C-alpha cells in the first residue's frame, strides 16, 4: 500500500462522528470519538480471555450498543478495543472484564472489545473485506455478537436490542435498546457426577461420589468396611466381614483364631510349608506308564497310594511303534504303507506324524528322508538297480517319538518307463475375426492342439529333455500358439509345448503346484482353451483338485473329461493363464 493511502486511511479512522439517532421517537445526539492507530492497521489482535483473533482491516465499521446486560446486569470493563485495549486495565487484569466479539457467518472473528461504556455506548469494531483480508464481513453482511462473561467464564450469544445493520465502509451504527445475554444455571464441573453440558453458570448443584463409591450410586452413598459402596459388610473381632458372617473368619483351618495353620494344595492343614503339596503332587496323566502299576508317587493322608491331583511333569508315556510296513516297487519309486501305532490313550487324541527312514546301500544305516502325516507315501527318483530298505518312526503329536522303529521293508524299484504317470492335453482354438460363427467356414478356425502338462516318476521341476518338448515356431499366415514359458531353465529355448514335473504324491496332496501357460495370436476372435485328460497314461488321483486361473477367475478342471474355457482375444498380443 502506498504511503498516501495510509495517510488517507488514518484520516478516515481518526475523525469525529456526529451521529443523529432516532430512538423511541426521540432525537439523541452522540459525539463518538473513534481512533484507529495507523501502526495497528495490519496487526493481529488476539483476545487472551477467549483467543478471539482478527487481523486489522483497512475497511472498518462500528456497532455502538446503548447497553448490554448479562443476566440482567450491564456488562463490565474498560470499553477499549485493540490496539488501545492492549494497554488498558482489562488487559492488565485478565478475566476481570467481559468481552464483546463480532463474527461473520462462517464464525470468523471480525472484531472484539472489552465491555464498558465510553461516551454512554459500548463500541465493537467490525472489520470488512479490503482486498488483503478477505475472510471478514462483506458489504451488507450483518455480524453476529457474542459476549464472554468473566464472572462465569462462559461465552454467550447476544440478543441485540435492535436489528443489526449490514456492514458498510466507515459505517457507525447505534444499536438501540438493551442487548442482552443470559447464562444457563446448572452444574458446570466436568469432574462432578451431574455436569450439565448446557449450563454456562455454576449454581452450586454439583455433587461428587464419596470414597469407594461412583456416580452410578445415589448421592450421599458411602462404602462399607470392605470398600463396597452401599455394601453390608461389618467390622467384627476378626475384622471386616460380610453381612450374615459370624465374625469367626479369622480361625485357621484347625479352628484356631488367627492361627498359623494353612491348607496346602493337597488339602493338608498344618503350619509346615516345607511339606506343602507332597502328598498329591506327581503324574496326573492317566495315559502315563505309572498308571498301569499305580506307581505315580502320591499317598493320601493315611499313607495309602492315591491318584495325584497336582502334576509335576514327571509323566512318562510309552509311544508304540508303527507296524506292518510294506514296500511295493513301482517305476522309479517305492510305495510305502503301514499301520498307525496301537494305543489306548484317553487324555490325548491328537494323532501321529511319521518320519520315513531309508537304507540305500545295504549297510544297515537308515537316514531320515521324508516326513508325513499319512500312513501311505512314496519315495521317488530311485535307481532300478538298487534295493532300498525302509523303516517308519512314529511320532505322537503330544507325547513325542516312539522308542521303537517299525519293522523294516525292502524293495527294488522298477525301471522308469519314461511315460507320464498322468497327462492333460491343452488345446487352443480361435475363430479368427469371428467369421466361422457368421459364415460356418471352418477355414477361419485356427488351432494349436499338441500341448501337454503332467507328471512322471523320472521328471524334475527343471528342464527334462525326455519330457519337456520345445515349442516350434509359428508357420506362415495367421496363427494361434499355446506354450509353457520357462526362461528360468536357461536352455536354448524358453517356450515349451510340453511341461512334465516330478510325480510326488505326498507333496501334491498338501502343496500347490503351478503350470504357467501363455497364448499368443496375431488375429482377434473368440478363443477356447480345452483341457483333455489322457486316461491312457493313468488317472489323476481323486484327492487332487485342479483349477485354471484366467484374469482372476478360477475354473475347476475335471480329472476325467474335457473342460473348455472361453474368452476373447483382441489380436494385439498375448493372454496368460495358470493351472
DOLO-250987 format. One record per residue (C-alpha): residue number from 1; residue in one letter; y, z, x. Coordinates in Angstrom, 3 decimals. Layout:
REC  seq  type         y         z         x
REC  NUM     A         Y         Z         X
...
***
This chain:
REC  seq  type         y         z         x
REC    1     X     0.000     0.000     0.000
REC    2     X     3.472    -0.835     1.315
REC    3     X     5.980     1.928     2.109
REC    4     X     8.431     0.810    -0.547
REC    5     X     5.569     1.125    -3.087
REC    6     X     5.058     4.744    -2.031
REC    7     X     8.777     5.417    -2.383
REC    8     X     8.816     3.904    -5.843
REC    9     X     5.756     5.958    -6.885
REC   10     X     7.469     9.069    -5.607
REC   11     X    10.445     8.252    -7.802
REC   12     X     8.125     7.657   -10.740
REC   13     X     6.415    11.059   -10.368
REC   14     X     9.352    13.210    -9.328
REC   15     X    11.511    12.927   -12.372
REC   16     X    12.723    14.881   -15.347
REC   17     X    11.171    14.065   -18.687
REC   18     X    13.433    14.748   -21.690
REC   19     X    10.824    14.891   -24.395
REC   20     X    11.580    14.836   -28.076
REC   21     X     8.772    16.304   -30.093
REC   22     X     8.316    16.443   -33.846
REC   23     X     6.120    19.438   -34.606
REC   24     X     5.592    20.502   -38.213
REC   25     X     8.776    18.689   -39.253
REC   26     X    10.995    20.472   -36.738
REC   27     X    12.663    18.835   -33.745
REC   28     X    11.993    20.563   -30.449
REC   29     X    13.153    19.602   -27.010
REC   30     X    11.433    20.484   -23.797
REC   31     X    12.678    19.824   -20.337
REC   32     X     9.496    19.201   -18.331
REC   33     X     9.647    19.051   -14.584
REC   34     X     6.634    17.152   -13.172
REC   35     X     6.379    16.755    -9.452
REC   36     X     3.710    14.910    -7.505
REC   37     X     3.883    15.053    -3.777
REC   38     X     3.591    11.686    -2.029
REC   39     X     1.469    13.274     0.653
REC   40     X    -1.130    14.137    -2.017
REC   41     X    -1.367    10.771    -3.735
REC   42     X    -4.703     9.897    -2.231
REC   43     X    -6.148    13.402    -1.689
REC   44     X    -9.432    14.549    -3.231
REC   45     X    -8.706    17.550    -5.455
REC   46     X   -11.618    19.975    -5.777
REC   47     X   -11.538    22.995    -8.051
REC   48     X   -13.517    25.758    -6.303
REC   49     X   -14.498    27.585    -9.505
REC   50     X   -16.041    24.576   -11.275
REC   51     X   -16.395    21.989    -8.492
REC   52     X   -14.460    19.587   -10.734
REC   53     X   -13.266    16.857    -8.383
REC   54     X   -10.980    13.836    -8.690
REC   55     X    -9.160    11.535    -6.298
REC   56     X    -5.406    11.412    -6.870
REC   57     X    -4.463     8.157    -8.598
REC   58     X    -1.087     6.428    -8.240
REC   59     X    -1.183     5.936   -12.027
REC   60     X    -0.809     9.191   -13.951
REC   61     X    -0.066    10.684   -17.346
REC   62     X     0.041    14.265   -18.666
REC   63     X    -1.091    16.339   -21.656
REC   64     X     1.187    19.299   -22.490
REC   65     X    -0.662    21.890   -24.600
REC   66     X     1.544    24.129   -26.702
REC   67     X    -1.237    26.723   -26.476
REC   68     X    -4.911    27.012   -25.549
REC   69     X    -6.906    30.063   -26.600
REC   70     X   -10.349    31.241   -25.512
REC   71     X   -11.977    33.469   -28.120
REC   72     X    -8.537    33.797   -29.724
REC   73     X    -6.690    34.828   -26.538
REC   74     X    -4.391    32.439   -24.652
REC   75     X    -5.981    31.048   -21.509
REC   76     X    -4.523    32.723   -18.412
REC   77     X    -3.479    31.502   -14.967
REC   78     X    -0.537    30.331   -12.860
REC   79     X    -0.345    26.961   -14.656
REC   80     X    -0.433    24.936   -11.399
REC   81     X    -2.206    21.619   -10.787
REC   82     X    -3.076    20.042    -7.411
REC   83     X    -1.563    19.847    -4.901
REC   84     X     0.710    22.838    -5.740
REC   85     X    -2.302    24.756    -7.123
REC   86     X    -3.818    24.946    -3.640
REC   87     X    -1.026    27.318    -2.604
REC   88     X    -0.918    29.266    -5.844
REC   89     X    -2.031    32.724    -6.920
REC   90     X    -5.129    31.479    -8.782
REC   91     X    -6.436    29.504    -5.805
REC   92     X    -5.956    32.551    -3.591
REC   93     X    -7.862    34.762    -6.075
REC   94     X   -10.829    32.700    -7.190
REC   95     X   -12.472    33.302   -10.583
REC   96     X    -9.499    35.278   -11.889
REC   97     X    -7.870    32.366   -13.714
REC   98     X    -9.011    29.981   -16.432
REC   99     X    -9.168    26.274   -15.515
REC  100     X    -8.469    23.298   -17.809
REC  101     X   -10.162    19.961   -16.962
REC  102     X    -9.823    16.439   -18.331
REC  103     X   -12.730    13.949   -18.335
REC  104     X   -13.352    10.322   -19.227
REC  105     X   -16.137     9.060   -21.492
REC  106     X   -18.570     8.968   -18.553
REC  107     X   -17.949    12.615   -17.751
REC  108     X   -15.868    11.900   -14.616
REC  109     X   -13.137    14.437   -13.935
REC  110     X    -9.712    12.771   -14.128
REC  111     X    -7.568    15.867   -13.615
REC  112     X    -7.533    19.667   -13.660
REC  113     X    -5.045    22.530   -13.617
REC  114     X    -5.103    26.290   -13.839
REC  115     X    -4.253    27.581   -17.333
REC  116     X    -0.940    29.260   -17.896
REC  117     X     2.470    28.436   -19.308
REC  118     X     5.167    26.665   -17.320
REC  119     X     8.246    25.965   -19.458
REC  120     X     6.271    27.014   -22.565
REC  121     X     3.398    24.493   -22.162
REC  122     X     0.131    24.179   -20.272
REC  123     X     0.107    20.934   -18.246
REC  124     X    -3.018    18.837   -17.471
REC  125     X    -2.655    15.774   -15.174
REC  126     X    -4.521    12.594   -16.229
REC  127     X    -5.467    10.057   -13.529
REC  128     X    -5.664     6.446   -14.636
REC  129     X    -7.159     3.344   -13.034
REC  130     X    -4.809     1.921   -10.392
REC  131     X    -6.955    -0.682    -8.638
REC  132     X    -8.078     1.721    -5.894
REC  133     X    -9.558     4.470    -8.086
REC  134     X   -11.442     2.678   -10.853
REC  135     X   -13.598     5.382   -12.445
REC  136     X   -10.713     7.047   -14.271
REC  137     X    -9.005     6.502   -17.608
REC  138     X    -8.273     3.034   -18.866
REC  139     X    -5.148     2.215   -20.837
REC  140     X    -5.505     3.618   -24.363
REC  141     X    -8.521     5.834   -23.499
REC  142     X    -8.253     9.483   -24.597
REC  143     X    -9.502    12.246   -22.319
REC  144     X   -11.955    15.000   -23.238
REC  145     X   -10.797    18.560   -22.450
REC  146     X   -12.917    21.424   -21.140
REC  147     X   -11.940    24.925   -20.056
REC  148     X   -13.518    27.262   -17.531
REC  149     X   -13.451    30.822   -18.901
REC  150     X   -13.048    33.050   -15.853
REC  151     X   -13.899    36.189   -17.816
REC  152     X   -17.413    34.943   -18.606
REC  153     X   -17.949    32.229   -16.005
REC  154     X   -18.574    29.701   -18.765
REC  155     X   -17.416    26.114   -19.269
REC  156     X   -16.476    25.334   -22.866
REC  157     X   -15.472    22.253   -24.830
REC  158     X   -11.872    22.371   -26.088
REC  159     X   -10.935    21.552   -29.646
REC  160     X    -7.393    20.172   -29.374
REC  161     X    -4.642    21.375   -31.719
REC  162     X    -3.764    17.749   -32.436
REC  163     X    -5.169    14.266   -31.791
REC  164     X    -5.265    13.493   -28.060
REC  165     X    -3.326    10.236   -27.423
REC  166     X    -4.800     7.437   -25.321
REC  167     X    -3.744     7.238   -21.683
REC  168     X    -0.755     5.119   -20.649
REC  169     X     1.101     4.804   -17.366
REC  170     X     3.586     7.690   -16.896
REC  171     X     2.695     8.919   -20.411
REC  172     X     3.734    12.502   -21.216
REC  173     X     2.042    13.749   -24.396
REC  174     X     2.680    17.082   -26.070
REC  175     X    -0.362    18.354   -27.994
REC  176     X     0.987    20.326   -30.913
REC  177     X    -0.574    23.425   -32.343
REC  178     X    -3.126    25.709   -30.760
REC  179     X    -6.013    24.127   -28.924
REC  180     X    -8.981    26.458   -28.708
REC  181     X   -12.437    27.072   -27.229
REC  182     X   -14.864    29.789   -28.239
REC  183     X   -17.780    31.350   -26.369
REC  184     X   -21.165    31.839   -27.977
REC  185     X   -22.106    35.508   -27.571
REC  186     X   -25.639    36.420   -26.526
REC  187     X   -27.802    37.358   -23.553
REC  188     X   -26.937    35.170   -20.568
REC  189     X   -29.090    36.774   -17.834
REC  190     X   -31.878    34.356   -16.814
REC  191     X   -33.922    37.280   -15.439
REC  192     X   -33.980    39.039   -18.802
REC  193     X   -36.631    38.719   -21.484
REC  194     X   -34.327    37.353   -24.162
REC  195     X   -31.923    34.983   -22.461
REC  196     X   -30.173    32.744   -24.996
REC  197     X   -29.765    29.305   -23.360
REC  198     X   -26.925    28.554   -25.741
REC  199     X   -24.986    31.753   -25.019
REC  200     X   -21.859    31.499   -22.876
REC  201     X   -20.658    35.111   -23.014
REC  202     X   -22.932    38.088   -22.399
REC  203     X   -22.818    40.570   -25.287
REC  204     X   -24.981    43.276   -23.689
REC  205     X   -28.053    42.420   -25.750
REC  206     X   -30.309    41.626   -22.755
REC  207     X   -33.472    43.683   -22.329
REC  208     X   -35.918    43.923   -19.406
REC  209     X   -39.567    44.994   -19.083
REC  210     X   -40.480    48.379   -17.687
REC  211     X   -42.773    48.684   -14.653
REC  212     X   -46.192    47.043   -15.165
REC  213     X   -45.006    45.513   -18.449
REC  214     X   -43.813    41.984   -19.133
REC  215     X   -41.561    40.138   -21.513
REC  216     X   -44.558    39.412   -23.722
REC  217     X   -44.717    43.123   -24.525
REC  218     X   -42.358    44.687   -27.044
REC  219     X   -39.006    46.037   -25.857
REC  220     X   -39.343    49.600   -24.592
REC  221     X   -43.079    49.270   -23.822
REC  222     X   -44.387    51.480   -20.984
REC  223     X   -47.539    51.379   -18.871
REC  224     X   -50.305    53.969   -18.781
REC  225     X   -51.631    55.616   -15.620
REC  226     X   -53.819    52.571   -14.924
REC  227     X   -50.809    50.283   -14.860
REC  228     X   -51.706    48.666   -18.187
REC  229     X   -48.735    48.133   -20.459
REC  230     X   -49.267    49.909   -23.777
REC  231     X   -52.648    50.987   -22.397
REC  232     X   -54.595    54.085   -23.440
REC  233     X   -55.838    55.431   -20.078
REC  234     X   -55.086    59.080   -19.385
REC  235     X   -54.910    61.419   -16.418
REC  236     X   -57.940    63.732   -16.108
REC  237     X   -59.134    66.085   -13.383
REC  238     X   -60.784    63.046   -11.815
REC  239     X   -57.563    61.086   -12.008
REC  240     X   -56.623    58.305   -14.353
REC  241     X   -59.466    57.484   -16.749
REC  242     X   -59.901    55.181   -19.712
REC  243     X   -59.480    56.316   -23.273
REC  244     X   -62.677    57.982   -24.500
REC  245     X   -63.746    58.801   -20.937
REC  246     X   -64.915    62.361   -20.470
REC  247     X   -62.957    62.684   -17.249
REC  248     X   -66.113    63.243   -15.188
REC  249     X   -65.930    59.850   -13.483
REC  250     X   -65.394    61.406   -10.049
REC  251     X   -69.008    62.575    -9.934
REC  252     X   -71.081    60.724    -7.303
REC  253     X   -74.459    59.109    -8.002
REC  254     X   -76.125    62.515    -7.743
REC  255     X   -73.689    64.102   -10.215
REC  256     X   -71.642    65.943    -7.589
REC  257     X   -67.890    65.924    -8.355
REC  258     X   -66.091    63.994    -5.620
REC  259     X   -69.379    63.929    -3.694
REC  260     X   -70.194    61.594    -0.794
REC  261     X   -73.447    60.084    -2.083
REC  262     X   -73.367    56.352    -2.810
REC  263     X   -75.772    53.866    -4.377
REC  264     X   -76.731    51.057    -1.986
REC  265     X   -77.811    47.531    -2.967
REC  266     X   -81.353    48.788    -3.380
REC  267     X   -80.158    51.420    -5.909
REC  268     X   -80.857    54.254    -3.482
REC  269     X   -78.390    57.165    -3.746
REC  270     X   -77.626    59.099    -0.573
REC  271     X   -74.873    59.739     1.938
REC  272     X   -76.608    57.928     4.823
REC  273     X   -75.100    54.464     5.299
REC  274     X   -77.497    53.573     8.116
REC  275     X   -80.378    53.003     5.678
REC  276     X   -78.415    51.014     3.111
REC  277     X   -80.414    48.034     1.838
REC  278     X   -83.503    48.794     3.932
REC  279     X   -85.921    49.245     1.067
REC  280     X   -85.148    45.979    -0.738
REC  281     X   -83.965    43.553     1.958
REC  282     X   -86.308    40.826     3.182
REC  283     X   -87.610    37.455     1.994
REC  284     X   -86.960    36.777    -1.686
REC  285     X   -88.192    33.156    -1.918
REC  286     X   -91.464    33.015    -3.838
REC  287     X   -92.318    29.734    -2.036
REC  288     X   -92.483    31.634     1.281
REC  289     X   -95.781    32.267     3.042
REC  290     X   -95.379    36.057     2.848
REC  291     X   -95.620    35.971    -0.937
REC  292     X   -99.228    34.871    -0.606
REC  293     X  -100.263    38.165     1.005
REC  294     X   -97.444    40.427    -0.294
REC  295     X   -96.061    40.916     3.217
REC  296     X   -92.379    40.176     2.685
REC  297     X   -91.383    43.583     4.086
REC  298     X   -89.993    45.650     1.203
REC  299     X   -91.061    49.042    -0.207
REC  300     X   -89.994    50.923    -3.274
REC  301     X   -88.571    54.442    -3.155
REC  302     X   -92.098    55.856    -3.079
REC  303     X   -93.041    53.737    -0.058
REC  304     X   -95.143    51.246    -2.006
REC  305     X   -94.991    47.487    -1.338
REC  306     X   -92.432    45.799    -3.575
REC  307     X   -90.676    42.467    -4.040
REC  308     X   -87.414    42.148    -2.108
REC  309     X   -84.157    41.663    -4.011
REC  310     X   -81.787    41.072    -1.068
REC  311     X   -82.613    38.027     1.065
REC  312     X   -82.135    38.351     4.829
REC  313     X   -83.030    34.762     5.773
REC  314     X   -86.444    35.690     7.140
REC  315     X   -88.457    33.500     4.780
REC  316     X   -90.919    31.074     6.369
REC  317     X   -92.192    28.238     4.156
REC  318     X   -95.070    26.036     5.260
REC  319     X   -94.451    22.343     4.570
REC  320     X   -97.699    20.434     4.123
REC  321     X   -98.156    17.002     5.751
REC  322     X   -98.159    13.580     4.126
REC  323     X  -101.734    12.365     3.528
REC  324     X  -103.834     9.239     3.027
REC  325     X  -101.705     6.962     5.226
REC  326     X  -102.863     3.326     5.191
REC  327     X  -101.622     0.392     7.290
REC  328     X  -102.019    -3.127     5.862
REC  329     X  -101.430    -6.181     8.035
REC  330     X   -99.022    -8.861     6.820
REC  331     X   -97.227   -11.740     8.517
REC  332     X   -95.293   -10.237    11.468
REC  333     X   -95.202    -6.859     9.733
REC  334     X   -97.351    -3.962     8.583
REC  335     X   -97.106    -2.351     5.184
REC  336     X   -97.481     1.453     5.167
REC  337     X   -98.419     3.565     2.146
REC  338     X   -99.069     7.319     1.930
REC  339     X   -99.215    10.270    -0.444
REC  340     X   -96.498    12.901    -0.679
REC  341     X   -97.444    16.418     0.506
REC  342     X   -99.180    18.670    -1.964
REC  343     X   -97.179    21.800    -2.794
REC  344     X   -96.776    24.414    -5.482
REC  345     X   -93.142    25.239    -4.872
REC  346     X   -91.278    26.851    -7.738
REC  347     X   -87.968    27.689    -6.055
REC  348     X   -87.078    24.148    -4.946
REC  349     X   -87.853    20.726    -6.390
REC  350     X   -85.570    18.661    -4.140
REC  351     X   -88.378    16.472    -2.778
REC  352     X   -89.145    14.858     0.575
REC  353     X   -87.951    12.388     3.173
REC  354     X   -90.114    10.808     5.838
REC  355     X   -89.916     9.703     9.464
REC  356     X   -92.239     6.833    10.463
REC  357     X   -93.694     7.162    13.982
REC  358     X   -95.304     4.242    15.819
REC  359     X   -97.514     3.815    18.909
REC  360     X   -97.067     0.198    20.064
REC  361     X   -99.101     0.221    23.304
REC  362     X  -102.143     2.391    22.601
REC  363     X  -101.127     5.257    24.878
REC  364     X  -101.177     7.798    22.063
REC  365     X   -97.421     8.390    22.264
REC  366     X   -95.718     7.996    18.889
REC  367     X   -91.973     7.324    18.659
REC  368     X   -89.828     7.557    15.535
REC  369     X   -88.927     4.050    14.359
REC  370     X   -87.735     4.444    10.780
REC  371     X   -86.553     6.937     8.154
REC  372     X   -87.178     6.544     4.423
REC  373     X   -87.170     8.436     1.141
REC  374     X   -90.049     6.350    -0.298
REC  375     X   -93.833     6.664     0.097
REC  376     X   -94.138     2.952     0.913
REC  377     X   -92.396     0.940     3.612
REC  378     X   -92.718    -1.954     6.052
REC  379     X   -92.298    -2.123     9.793
REC  380     X   -91.487    -5.699    10.744
REC  381     X   -90.795    -8.098    13.619
REC  382     X   -94.154    -7.187    15.141
REC  383     X   -96.336    -9.131    17.563
REC  384     X   -99.533   -10.520    16.035
REC  385     X  -101.429    -9.898    19.275
REC  386     X  -100.756    -6.146    19.361
REC  387     X  -102.402    -3.323    17.439
REC  388     X   -99.897    -0.787    16.124
REC  389     X  -100.715     2.759    15.074
REC  390     X   -98.561     4.883    12.777
REC  391     X   -98.126     8.480    11.616
REC  392     X   -95.800     9.965     8.993
REC  393     X   -93.770    13.166     9.401
REC  394     X   -92.933    14.741     6.036
REC  395     X   -89.534    16.480     5.797
REC  396     X   -88.801    18.726     2.817
REC  397     X   -85.115    18.416     1.909
REC  398     X   -84.687    22.211     1.813
REC  399     X   -87.493    23.690     3.908
REC  400     X   -87.471    21.181     6.757
REC  401     X   -90.202    19.371     8.674
REC  402     X   -93.910    19.795     8.334
REC  403     X   -95.620    21.209    11.423
REC  404     X   -98.384    18.632    10.981
REC  405     X   -98.261    14.837    11.119
REC  406     X  -100.166    12.696     8.654
REC  407     X  -103.426    11.033     9.576
REC  408     X  -102.963     8.031    11.920
REC  409     X  -103.419     4.491    10.589
REC  410     X  -103.625     1.357    12.728
REC  411     X  -103.448    -2.374    12.108
REC  412     X  -102.679    -5.664    13.860
REC  413     X  -100.090    -7.826    12.043
REC  414     X  -100.884   -11.370    11.031
REC  415     X   -99.185   -14.221    12.818
REC  416     X   -95.845   -15.214    11.303
REC  417     X   -96.134   -18.407     9.269
REC  418     X   -92.521   -19.456     9.739
REC  419     X   -92.214   -19.837     5.970
REC  420     X   -89.721   -17.742     3.964
REC  421     X   -91.099   -14.793     2.013
REC  422     X   -88.837   -15.913    -0.849
REC  423     X   -86.144   -18.570    -1.101
REC  424     X   -83.478   -19.778    -3.564
REC  425     X   -82.270   -23.374    -3.725
REC  426     X   -78.462   -23.584    -4.117
REC  427     X   -77.289   -26.904    -5.599
REC  428     X   -73.678   -28.128    -6.060
REC  429     X   -72.674   -30.759    -8.634
REC  430     X   -69.217   -32.134    -9.558
REC  431     X   -68.194   -34.513   -12.364
REC  432     X   -65.563   -36.443   -10.378
REC  433     X   -62.324   -36.753   -12.336
REC  434     X   -64.396   -35.533   -15.355
REC  435     X   -65.326   -39.147   -16.043
REC  436     X   -69.009   -38.523   -16.761
REC  437     X   -68.198   -36.352   -19.766
REC  438     X   -65.991   -39.146   -21.162
REC  439     X   -67.969   -42.251   -20.162
REC  440     X   -71.537   -40.964   -19.737
REC  441     X   -71.872   -42.949   -16.491
REC  442     X   -73.937   -40.824   -14.037
REC  443     X   -72.337   -42.649   -11.090
REC  444     X   -69.404   -40.262   -11.468
REC  445     X   -71.671   -37.276   -10.703
REC  446     X   -71.751   -36.125    -7.053
REC  447     X   -74.430   -33.774    -5.683
REC  448     X   -75.353   -31.606    -2.704
REC  449     X   -78.782   -30.147    -3.529
REC  450     X   -80.511   -29.308    -0.243
REC  451     X   -79.134   -25.834     0.434
REC  452     X   -81.211   -22.653     0.642
REC  453     X   -80.892   -18.887     1.117
REC  454     X   -83.720   -16.401     1.521
REC  455     X   -85.705   -14.052     3.781
REC  456     X   -88.536   -14.367     6.279
REC  457     X   -90.508   -11.912     8.385
REC  458     X   -89.672   -13.744    11.641
REC  459     X   -85.975   -14.294    10.860
REC  460     X   -82.929   -12.345    12.087
REC  461     X   -79.388   -11.874    10.886
REC  462     X   -78.261   -14.251    13.618
REC  463     X   -78.995   -17.913    14.247
REC  464     X   -82.696   -18.763    13.907
REC  465     X   -83.435   -22.370    14.966
REC  466     X   -86.636   -22.351    12.917
REC  467     X   -84.838   -21.402     9.718
REC  468     X   -81.074   -21.912     9.818
REC  469     X   -80.548   -25.670     9.473
REC  470     X   -77.130   -27.196    10.368
REC  471     X   -75.274   -28.906     7.525
REC  472     X   -74.991   -32.703     8.037
REC  473     X   -71.514   -34.309     7.832
REC  474     X   -70.373   -35.865     4.565
REC  475     X   -71.125   -39.557     4.101
REC  476     X   -68.552   -42.226     3.301
REC  477     X   -66.808   -42.142    -0.070
REC  478     X   -66.187   -39.217    -2.352
REC  479     X   -68.341   -36.138    -1.826
REC  480     X   -69.134   -32.528    -2.608
REC  481     X   -70.562   -30.248     0.080
REC  482     X   -72.036   -26.725    -0.070
REC  483     X   -72.821   -24.802     3.099
REC  484     X   -73.095   -21.338     4.661
REC  485     X   -70.296   -20.768     7.158
REC  486     X   -71.210   -18.790    10.335
REC  487     X   -68.605   -19.227    13.091
REC  488     X   -69.628   -15.805    14.445
REC  489     X   -73.030   -17.181    15.536
REC  490     X   -71.231   -19.046    18.336
REC  491     X   -73.555   -22.071    18.343
REC  492     X   -72.778   -25.777    18.431
REC  493     X   -72.143   -25.927    14.659
REC  494     X   -70.624   -23.482    12.153
REC  495     X   -71.781   -24.996     8.830
REC  496     X   -75.425   -24.469     7.808
REC  497     X   -77.384   -25.827     4.881
REC  498     X   -79.987   -23.018     5.085
REC  499     X   -79.407   -19.308     5.778
REC  500     X   -82.570   -17.182     6.127
REC  501     X   -82.326   -13.479     7.139
REC  502     X   -84.861   -10.893     8.233
REC  503     X   -87.030    -9.513     5.436
REC  504     X   -86.537    -5.758     5.404
REC  505     X   -87.709    -4.403     2.077
REC  506     X   -86.598    -0.805     2.689
REC  507     X   -83.138    -1.959     3.785
REC  508     X   -82.767    -4.328     0.815
REC  509     X   -83.805    -1.557    -1.585
REC  510     X   -80.823     0.643    -0.715
REC  511     X   -78.223    -1.552     1.036
REC  512     X   -76.099    -4.614     0.343
REC  513     X   -76.951    -7.963     1.992
REC  514     X   -74.473   -10.819     1.513
REC  515     X   -74.605   -14.600     1.916
REC  516     X   -71.203   -16.324     2.130
REC  517     X   -71.011   -19.801     0.576
REC  518     X   -68.291   -22.447     0.773
REC  519     X   -67.953   -25.513    -1.482
REC  520     X   -65.793   -28.489    -0.496
REC  521     X   -64.904   -31.680    -2.366
REC  522     X   -62.302   -34.410    -1.992
REC  523     X   -62.146   -35.077    -5.770
REC  524     X   -61.260   -32.869    -8.724
REC  525     X   -63.617   -32.200   -11.566
REC  526     X   -65.851   -29.777   -13.438
REC  527     X   -68.237   -28.176   -10.936
REC  528     X   -71.629   -26.485   -11.383
REC  529     X   -73.469   -24.346    -8.816
REC  530     X   -77.168   -23.867    -9.618
REC  531     X   -79.348   -21.072    -8.165
REC  532     X   -83.042   -22.029    -8.465
REC  533     X   -85.732   -19.540    -7.247
REC  534     X   -88.509   -21.406    -5.397
REC  535     X   -91.504   -19.473    -6.646
REC  536     X   -93.929   -21.403    -4.421
REC  537     X   -92.640   -19.360    -1.440
REC  538     X   -93.074   -15.971    -3.156
REC  539     X   -91.435   -13.892    -5.838
REC  540     X   -88.279   -11.896    -5.368
REC  541     X   -89.152    -8.162    -5.650
REC  542     X   -88.427    -6.721    -9.073
REC  543     X   -86.192    -3.908    -7.745
REC  544     X   -83.761    -6.393    -6.150
REC  545     X   -80.557    -7.224    -8.016
REC  546     X   -78.766   -10.464    -7.065
REC  547     X   -75.204   -11.367    -8.067
REC  548     X   -72.911   -14.282    -7.323
REC  549     X   -69.230   -13.432    -6.898
REC  550     X   -66.637   -16.123    -7.711
REC  551     X   -62.898   -15.392    -7.855
REC  552     X   -63.514   -11.712    -8.566
REC  553     X   -66.073   -12.381   -11.336
REC  554     X   -69.742   -11.399   -10.928
REC  555     X   -72.697   -13.374   -12.311
REC  556     X   -76.193   -11.884   -12.366
REC  557     X   -78.793   -14.227   -10.887
REC  558     X   -82.275   -14.490   -12.334
REC  559     X   -85.204   -13.809    -9.985
REC  560     X   -87.415   -16.354   -11.777
REC  561     X   -85.385   -19.123   -13.481
REC  562     X   -82.288   -21.213   -12.782
REC  563     X   -78.817   -19.662   -13.085
REC  564     X   -75.846   -22.066   -13.421
REC  565     X   -72.212   -21.103   -12.752
REC  566     X   -69.445   -23.489   -13.832
REC  567     X   -65.825   -23.719   -12.650
REC  568     X   -63.206   -26.377   -11.933
REC  569     X   -62.249   -27.747    -8.519
REC  570     X   -58.885   -29.443    -8.096
REC  571     X   -59.916   -31.635    -5.184
REC  572     X   -57.361   -30.002    -2.920
REC  573     X   -59.673   -28.123    -0.582
REC  574     X   -62.467   -25.627    -0.956
REC  575     X   -63.908   -22.760    -3.025
REC  576     X   -65.585   -19.656    -1.568
REC  577     X   -68.250   -17.574    -3.283
REC  578     X   -70.813   -15.000    -2.197
REC  579     X   -74.351   -13.905    -3.145
***
